[in-house]
Amino acid sequence: MSDALTEIRPGTGKPITLSERAALRVNEIVASEGAGVMLRVSVSGGGCSGFQYGFSLDDTRAPDDVVLERAGATVLVDSVSAMYLEGAEIDFVDDLIGASFKIHNPNAVASCGCGTSFSV
C-alpha cells in the first residue's frame, strides 16, 4: 500500500494525488503559520490558456472539499476544482527556473510555458 493518501471522487475513479516532495514543502510552509493551516489548491478562469491554478493557505475545511493528506501535510481542493484535477498529481519542483508547486494534469490539453495555466 502506498503512503500517498488520495481521495477518489464518486463516479470517476481518478484520484488526485500529492507527491512526497509537495507534502514536505507544504509542511515547511505551514510550520510558521498557526495550527490548522492547510494548503488550498484551486482552479479558476483566467491565465493565458483559459484556466489557472491557485495556491493559498486556509484554515477552514468545507464539507465538500477533497482532502489530500501525506506525511503530515493536508491539501484541500474545492469540489468544482476537483473536477478539473481528476487524475492529477500535485508536485513540488526546485530547478533552474525556480521553486514552485507543479500540477501534472492529464486533463490539460495545452498549458502555458510557466505551467500555471491550462486548457481542457
C-alpha positions in Angstrom: 0.0 0.0 0.0 1.3 3.4 -1.0 1.8 6.0 1.8 0.2 8.6 -0.5 -3.4 9.2 0.6 -5.6 10.1 -2.3 -9.3 10.7 -2.4 -11.4 9.3 -5.3 -14.3 11.4 -6.3 -17.6 9.4 -6.6 -18.2 8.0 -10.1 -14.8 9.0 -11.5 -12.2 6.5 -10.1 -9.5 9.1 -10.9 -7.7 10.2 -7.7 -5.9 13.4 -7.1 -2.5 12.7 -5.6 0.1 14.6 -3.6 3.8 13.8 -4.1 6.2 13.4 -1.3 8.1 16.5 -2.4 4.9 18.5 -2.3 3.9 17.2 1.1 7.3 18.1 2.5 7.1 21.7 1.1 3.6 22.1 2.4 4.8 21.2 5.9 7.6 23.7 5.6 5.2 26.5 4.5 2.6 25.9 7.2 5.2 25.4 10.0 5.3 29.2 10.5 1.6 29.6 10.4 -1.0 28.9 13.1 -2.3 25.5 14.0 -4.7 24.0 11.5 -3.5 25.9 8.4 -3.6 23.9 5.2 -2.7 24.5 1.5 -5.7 25.0 -0.7 -5.3 24.3 -4.5 -7.9 25.7 -6.8 -8.7 26.2 -10.5 -10.3 29.4 -11.8 -10.9 31.0 -15.1 -8.0 33.1 -16.4 -4.4 32.8 -17.3 -3.0 32.7 -20.8 -4.5 29.2 -21.5 -8.1 29.6 -20.1 -7.8 28.2 -16.6 -5.2 28.9 -13.9 -4.1 27.1 -10.8 -4.3 28.9 -7.5 -2.5 28.2 -4.2 -3.4 29.7 -0.9 -3.3 29.0 2.8 -6.6 28.2 4.5 -7.7 27.2 8.0 -11.3 26.2 7.0 -12.2 22.9 5.5 -15.5 22.9 3.6 -17.8 19.8 3.8 -17.4 19.1 0.1 -13.6 19.6 -0.1 -11.4 16.9 -1.4 -8.8 16.4 1.3 -5.4 15.0 0.5 -3.0 14.0 3.3 0.5 12.8 3.2 3.4 12.9 5.6 1.5 15.2 7.9 0.6 17.7 5.2 -3.0 18.5 4.3 -4.1 19.9 1.0 -7.7 21.0 0.2 -9.3 21.1 -3.2 -12.8 22.5 -3.6 -15.3 20.2 -5.3 -15.5 22.3 -8.5 -11.7 22.5 -8.9 -11.5 18.8 -8.2 -13.4 18.1 -11.5 -10.6 19.7 -13.4 -7.9 17.9 -11.4 -9.2 14.3 -11.7 -6.2 12.1 -12.1 -3.7 14.9 -11.4 -0.6 14.9 -9.2 0.3 17.9 -7.1 4.1 18.1 -7.0 6.8 20.5 -6.0 9.8 21.2 -8.2 13.0 23.1 -7.5 15.0 23.7 -10.7 16.9 26.4 -12.6 13.6 28.2 -13.4 12.7 28.4 -9.7 10.9 26.5 -7.0 7.1 26.0 -7.2 4.2 23.7 -6.9 3.5 22.0 -10.3 0.4 20.1 -11.2 0.8 17.2 -13.6 -2.8 17.3 -15.0 -3.8 14.6 -17.5 -6.9 16.6 -18.4 -4.9 19.6 -19.7 -4.7 19.6 -23.5 -2.5 22.7 -23.5 -0.6 24.8 -21.0 1.4 27.9 -20.8 5.2 27.9 -20.6 5.3 28.5 -16.9 2.8 25.8 -16.2 0.4 27.9 -14.1 -2.4 27.9 -16.7 -4.0 25.3 -18.9 -6.9 24.5 -21.2 -9.1 21.4 -21.3 
